[in-house]
Amino acid sequence: MPVSAGPPPVAVRGGSVAIGGRPILRGIELTVEPGEFVALMGANGSGKSTLVRAITGLLPLTGGAVDLFGTPFDDFRDWHRVGYVPQRPSAASGVPATVWEVVASGRITRRRLFRPMSRQDRQAVTDAIDVVGLADRAGVGVSQLSGGQQQRVLIARALAGQPDLLVLDEPTAGVDLENQRALADALATFKDRGATIVLVAHELGPMAPLIDRAVVMRDGRIAYDGPALDEEDAHGHHHPVDGTHDHVPHVGSPLDGLGGGR
């Protein structure tokens, strides 16, 4: 549940997105309160990833508006308050880099341009690496890590910036159970510090107990917004936010695989 006061970190009002003239999101109304851990779920192509990309400015809205921390998106400048982990990226690149170096890049939004890292910066990097359970790998090249460990590096990079809002797009996709548990532990620590988390979920697995609220999308609209769904609803009928009856397939349990995609 929310643990801090202040304006909502995320408020979407009538949000719509079209790509190539094809509507992807239609009239989204979504408010995420301070300290909430919200799971954004839905079937393949339901619009989950499109919504988080619109929230973070990676896709422009074609209608409606987004506020971040009470500020209209176009006027928002405090990007150090927002951390983003994209969908299925690779932390490795053509340039060799250690875990510490990649995570340290997450401090850029907190530092003055061309200024060396301070003691506070270094401590934040060390802390972030420790939170994701990779302290013993800090000096290892990222390319030598497994895919799940690389995903943990990317989360550490976001955490190093000490954001108030963390947005993750399917961080557990293709990640083994051991690394899923490590990711869940890291997010539990981050949540305990009062941060707000929006998680796009293919399947929640070990993260299920952390979820305060589930938002289920279908065909670019919000079909369900409420408490995390349980096994009893696995194949039941849900009541969408507009009050009509709708059957949302395969969204009964946070433990169900819901598919990826937009």
Secondary structure, 3 states (H helix, E strand, C coil): CCCCCCCCCEEEEEEEEEECCEEEEEEEEEEECCCCEEEEEECCCCCHHHHHHHHCCCCCCCEEEEEECCEEHHHCCCHHHEEEECCCCCCCCCCCCEHHHHHHHHHHHHCCCCCCCCHHHHHHHHHHHHHCCCHHHCCCEHHHCCHHHHHHHHHHHHHHCCCCEEEEECCCCCCCHHHHHHHHHHHHHHHHCCCEEEEECCCCHHHHHHCCEEEEEECCEEEEEECCCCHHHCCCCECCCCCCCECCCCCCCCCCCCCCCC
